[in-house]
Amino acid sequence: MSDRTLRSKRQSVETPKSPTKVKKVSKDEKEASSKVKKVSSAELNLYFKTYQKKGAVDFHLDVFKGVNNIVKPSRVLYPGCHRHVTASLVFNDVVYVDNYSKIKSCFIDEKVLDWVSSNKEYKEKAEIKFIGKNFESDFGEKVESFDLLMSLSAGIVTTSCSKYVKKLGYVLVSDAHFDARMLYLDLDFELTHVWDSERKKFDDDADALSGHFTTMDGKAITKDQVQESIDKPKAKRSFKLQKEILFYLFQKVEQR
Ligand SMILES: C[S@@+](CC[C@H](N)C(=O)[O-])C[C@H]1O[C@@H](n2cnc3c(N)ncnc32)[C@H](O)[C@@H]1O
């Protein structure tokens, strides 16, 4: 993946867009849009604007389904979630954590919850809890009480939140903000699967797993190199990795 991709993932998901041209709206279009408004809400619209632009399905949905096939988690923790309620379409019990003050209203919005209910892929009621706190602080959840932790483009999440994962539980972690390479250094976790974005599936064979977090001279990435990844753009780093992808799955194991 190019560094440009990494950097674009770091940009705020609420970056204002350039103004759009005002278009004359026909009577039919007006009626159609008023029908949409009845089943929508400002919060649901904000979710769609960020995650399902122009009707495109959120690309995370396939990743979440892939994780679900492997982990089948009872409880999921999602720190740095923003309005990413897509997770509740696949996982029936999700605790969302975000300290941005405008996010809470999404997770208690009736229309958002109705939309989740109508589009979820499981029979049980969706259990959704939102905690408006810093994920680096004590936000009131028990350690080792989650089957799955998700760290997606929200900085380094795993350092403060991996303690919430049960033994043999999993972490879905993206490397957009270099949290995957950070977790790779943690001896309590082992890389078990890598996401193939073309085939839309997780791989766990030795070939697919090899070369990640490994420099061109065959050495495992170091703590200094992870810090360098955070501090410098790819072109200015003193090392290159054999393989870089976006999504990884790690399992909490006894110390390696
Ligand atoms: C770029 S968004 C990513 C959202 C989502 N995970 C995704 O992949 O689309 C990062 C989110 O993490 C939240 N965040 C960053 N640092 C945080 C912290 N220390 N505690 C709680 N939330 C945090 C921000 O408020 C923001 O909503």
The ligand as a Tripos MOL2 file, in Angstrom:
@<TRIPOS>MOLECULE
LIG
   27    29     1     0     0
SMALL
NO_CHARGES

@<TRIPOS>ATOM
      1 C1         -9.9970    8.8060   11.7430 C.3       1 LIG1
      2 S1        -11.2790    8.3670   12.8490 S.3       1 LIG1
      3 C2        -11.4120    6.6570   12.4970 C.3       1 LIG1
      4 C3        -12.7840    6.1600   12.7480 C.3       1 LIG1
      5 C4        -13.0270    4.6750   12.4950 C.3       1 LIG1
      6 N1        -12.2670    3.8580   13.3810 N.3       1 LIG1
      7 C5        -12.7620    4.2990   11.0610 C.2       1 LIG1
      8 O1        -11.9100    3.4670   10.7720 O.co2     1 LIG1
      9 O2        -13.4530    4.8150   10.1790 O.co2     1 LIG1
     10 C6        -10.4630    8.3590   14.4360 C.3       1 LIG1
     11 C7        -11.4180    8.4230   15.6070 C.3       1 LIG1
     12 O3        -10.6980    8.1010   16.7800 O.3       1 LIG1
     13 C8        -11.0940    8.9520   17.8280 C.3       1 LIG1
     14 N2         -9.9930    9.0160   18.8000 N.ar      1 LIG1
     15 C9         -8.6850    9.3130   18.5560 C.ar      1 LIG1
     16 N3         -7.9630    9.2600   19.6970 N.ar      1 LIG1
     17 C10        -8.8320    8.9210   20.6840 C.ar      1 LIG1
     18 C11        -8.6880    8.6800   22.0840 C.ar      1 LIG1
     19 N4         -7.4900    8.7870   22.6880 N.pl3     1 LIG1
     20 N5         -9.7790    8.3210   22.7930 N.ar      1 LIG1
     21 C12       -10.9960    8.1850   22.1780 C.ar      1 LIG1
     22 N6        -11.1920    8.3990   20.8640 N.ar      1 LIG1
     23 C13       -10.1320    8.7670   20.1140 C.ar      1 LIG1
     24 C14       -11.3740   10.2890   17.1360 C.3       1 LIG1
     25 O4        -12.2380   11.0940   17.9140 O.3       1 LIG1
     26 C15       -11.9980    9.8200   15.8360 C.3       1 LIG1
     27 O5        -13.3970    9.7330   15.9470 O.3       1 LIG1
@<TRIPOS>BOND
     1     1     2 1
     2     2     3 1
     3     2    10 1
     4     3     4 1
     5     4     5 1
     6     5     6 1
     7     5     7 1
     8     7     8 2
     9     7     9 1
    10    10    11 1
    11    11    12 1
    12    11    26 1
    13    12    13 1
    14    13    14 1
    15    13    24 1
    16    14    15 ar
    17    14    23 ar
    18    15    16 ar
    19    16    17 ar
    20    17    18 ar
    21    17    23 ar
    22    18    19 1
    23    18    20 ar
    24    20    21 ar
    25    21    22 ar
    26    22    23 ar
    27    24    25 1
    28    24    26 1
    29    26    27 1
@<TRIPOS>SUBSTRUCTURE
     1 LIG1         1 GROUP 0 **** ****
